Amino acid sequence: MSTADPIVVVGAGHAGFHVALFLRDEGVDTPIVLADSLAGPPVQRPPLSKAMLLNAAEPRLAFRKPEFYPARDITLLHDTVVRIDRNRRQACLESGRTLGYRELVLATGCRPRALTVPGAGLPGIRTLRTPDDARAIRDALDQANDVVVVGGGFIGLETAAAARTRGCAVTVVESLPRLMQRIVSPEVSAHFRTLHETRGVHVRTDTTVHAFDGDTHVRQVLLSDGTRLSADLVVLGVGVAPETGLARECGLAVGDGVEVDTALRTSDPLISAVGDCVSFPAGDGTRRRLESVQNAADQARVVAARLAGRTAAFDAVPWFWTEQFSAKLQIAGLLPGTTETVLSGETADAFSVLHFRDGRLAAVESVNRPADHVAARRLLAQDDRPVGTDLASALSGRPGILRPAPAG
Ligand SMILES: Cc1cc2nc3c(=O)[nH]c(=O)nc-3n(C[C@H](O)[C@H](O)[C@H](O)COP(=O)(O)OP(=O)(O)OC[C@H]3O[C@@H](n4cnc5c(N)ncnc54)[C@H](O)[C@@H]3O)c2cc1C
């Protein structure tokens, strides 16, 4: 390493881009190299399963125009980092080059999980992570009649809504008993199931895919209950796995993600990690990995502050959102471990569900109630988080209905 060596950020997605941006905002004048396997300026991913699938005109994906990067002395490198040599402090690139680093930040994100059933390699079966994936699905929707979406999580349901809006016959196949089960309450699952079914999407929960059938292209999906669904296009939304290969191979601590401390340092103090690929201490002795743009940007802010010489720790209230048909769901906080639920709001298509842990507000789900979501984020960020179950009025002015959280 020489003193002229840059800060190397591996991955120019939401987290990596924001590390570079915030480093410059912090006044750090060290050279910065932002390396990504994907060509072009860094892009955001949320529109890929929303506006991108609906419209022929592409939404704006790039965070900044190409001229932003040289203007802020950030070098964009279209290359894949294939190895990290911690002894020499070098990142080895697929092109054969090596880059010395002063500090290295892993922001490698996730890759979509695949299914390992017969026929899973047939053309016409797609995953959705990159702009090119989204373009391919959008173009396939132009021709498709029958679309099968495997996985009833955020990305699967957003894709199903887009495909249905574009006139396709759509079936969602989900292995768990309810939609978005790992993230949302039974109330919200039920609401979104009704929404999809009312719009004509066929929803099959408690069902798995046994095989795909076809010749030069997928033609049918075989389900665990013996049903055969016709399919011109299959989109897999069965979750993602963190990209931890580089970290593992260079001997960093890795579990469900690259393990970091509250300052987002890995087991090597010169290597930080941010975003979807990170497993961070949750404060209760467990570790957590989140997949959201807020998490990516908040972690980037912490790393940039630390590399600028300030003390920083990651302790942000998580929040997420999804848009499906006419419904926007926003979630502040995390539901696991909550024991009481308050419903707030009177209309069927605009309500919030408040969740409490040990009597304290722990999470709020808001459907078409953005003001509730903003209030919830503020309340959840307070050190003296509100206690009690009369909080519905704090959000919306309307009384809530207290009841125990249903199981599942
Ligand atoms: C279709 C879709 C819709 C989404 N919708 C939402 C939403 O509505 N709300 C929300 O909060 N979140 C959403 N997300 C999740 C959100 O986009 C991610 O949480 C966020 O992008 C994480 O940022 P990241 O930088 O950690 O990972 P990524 O954005 O995935 O970036 C990782 C980058 O690292 C690069 N990379 C990996 N390994 C290497 C290597 N060895 N060398 C060089 N480059 C490498 C990859 O090419 C990639 O560009 C969505 C994601 C997808 C795919």
The ligand as a Tripos MOL2 file, in Angstrom:
@<TRIPOS>MOLECULE
LIG
   53    58     1     0     0
SMALL
NO_CHARGES

@<TRIPOS>ATOM
      1 C1        -36.3560   -5.6470   -8.4990 C.3       1 LIG1
      2 C2        -36.0030   -5.0680   -7.1590 C.ar      1 LIG1
      3 C3        -36.8920   -4.2140   -6.5200 C.ar      1 LIG1
      4 C4        -36.5860   -3.6710   -5.2680 C.ar      1 LIG1
      5 N1        -37.4720   -2.8400   -4.6690 N.ar      1 LIG1
      6 C5        -37.1540   -2.2780   -3.4850 C.ar      1 LIG1
      7 C6        -38.0350   -1.3580   -2.8520 C.ar      1 LIG1
      8 O1        -39.1230   -1.0560   -3.3430 O.2       1 LIG1
      9 N2        -37.6490   -0.8030   -1.6650 N.ar      1 LIG1
     10 C7        -36.4440   -1.1220   -1.0740 C.ar      1 LIG1
     11 O2        -36.1240   -0.5980   -0.0100 O.2       1 LIG1
     12 N3        -35.6000   -2.0000   -1.6560 N.ar      1 LIG1
     13 C8        -35.9240   -2.5810   -2.8320 C.ar      1 LIG1
     14 N4        -35.0580   -3.4660   -3.4120 N.ar      1 LIG1
     15 C9        -33.8290   -3.8490   -2.7000 C.3       1 LIG1
     16 C10       -32.7400   -2.8130   -2.9170 C.3       1 LIG1
     17 O3        -32.5920   -2.5250   -4.2770 O.3       1 LIG1
     18 C11       -31.4570   -3.3460   -2.3140 C.3       1 LIG1
     19 O4        -31.6630   -3.4700   -0.9220 O.3       1 LIG1
     20 C12       -30.2810   -2.4180   -2.5940 C.3       1 LIG1
     21 O5        -30.0450   -2.3260   -3.9690 O.3       1 LIG1
     22 C13       -29.0600   -2.9440   -1.8720 C.3       1 LIG1
     23 O6        -27.9440   -2.2210   -2.2670 O.3       1 LIG1
     24 P1        -26.5070   -2.9200   -2.3130 P.3       1 LIG1
     25 O7        -25.5870   -1.8760   -2.8390 O.co2     1 LIG1
     26 O8        -26.2440   -3.5920   -1.0400 O.co2     1 LIG1
     27 O9        -26.6790   -4.0780   -3.3910 O.3       1 LIG1
     28 P2        -26.9060   -3.9240   -4.9610 P.3       1 LIG1
     29 O10       -27.7380   -2.7230   -5.2610 O.co2     1 LIG1
     30 O11       -27.3720   -5.2480   -5.4390 O.co2     1 LIG1
     31 O12       -25.4440   -3.6530   -5.5610 O.3       1 LIG1
     32 C14       -24.4190   -4.5990   -5.4710 C.3       1 LIG1
     33 C15       -23.5200   -4.3620   -6.6530 C.3       1 LIG1
     34 O13       -22.3080   -5.0670   -6.4520 O.3       1 LIG1
     35 C16       -21.8310   -5.5190   -7.6980 C.3       1 LIG1
     36 N5        -20.8620   -6.5960   -7.4240 N.ar      1 LIG1
     37 C17       -21.0820   -7.7340   -6.7210 C.ar      1 LIG1
     38 N6        -19.9460   -8.4490   -6.6340 N.ar      1 LIG1
     39 C18       -18.9850   -7.7380   -7.2950 C.ar      1 LIG1
     40 C19       -17.6010   -7.9480   -7.5380 C.ar      1 LIG1
     41 N7        -16.9670   -9.0290   -7.0870 N.pl3     1 LIG1
     42 N8        -16.9270   -7.0170   -8.2650 N.ar      1 LIG1
     43 C20       -17.5710   -5.9040   -8.7250 C.ar      1 LIG1
     44 N9        -18.8730   -5.6620   -8.5160 N.ar      1 LIG1
     45 C21       -19.5740   -6.5660   -7.7990 C.ar      1 LIG1
     46 C22       -23.0880   -5.9580   -8.4140 C.3       1 LIG1
     47 O14       -22.9160   -5.9650   -9.8110 O.3       1 LIG1
     48 C23       -24.0840   -4.8800   -7.9550 C.3       1 LIG1
     49 O15       -24.1900   -3.8260   -8.8870 O.3       1 LIG1
     50 C24       -35.3510   -4.0130   -4.6560 C.ar      1 LIG1
     51 C25       -34.4510   -4.8850   -5.2990 C.ar      1 LIG1
     52 C26       -34.7720   -5.4030   -6.5350 C.ar      1 LIG1
     53 C27       -33.8030   -6.3440   -7.2190 C.3       1 LIG1
@<TRIPOS>BOND
     1     1     2 1
     2     2     3 ar
     3     2    52 ar
     4     3     4 ar
     5     4     5 ar
     6     4    50 ar
     7     5     6 ar
     8     6     7 ar
     9     6    13 1
    10     7     8 2
    11     7     9 ar
    12     9    10 ar
    13    10    11 2
    14    10    12 ar
    15    12    13 ar
    16    13    14 ar
    17    14    15 1
    18    14    50 ar
    19    15    16 1
    20    16    17 1
    21    16    18 1
    22    18    19 1
    23    18    20 1
    24    20    21 1
    25    20    22 1
    26    22    23 1
    27    23    24 1
    28    24    25 2
    29    24    26 1
    30    24    27 1
    31    27    28 1
    32    28    29 2
    33    28    30 1
    34    28    31 1
    35    31    32 1
    36    32    33 1
    37    33    34 1
    38    33    48 1
    39    34    35 1
    40    35    36 1
    41    35    46 1
    42    36    37 ar
    43    36    45 ar
    44    37    38 ar
    45    38    39 ar
    46    39    40 ar
    47    39    45 ar
    48    40    41 1
    49    40    42 ar
    50    42    43 ar
    51    43    44 ar
    52    44    45 ar
    53    46    47 1
    54    46    48 1
    55    48    49 1
    56    50    51 ar
    57    51    52 ar
    58    52    53 1
@<TRIPOS>SUBSTRUCTURE
     1 LIG1         1 GROUP 0 **** ****
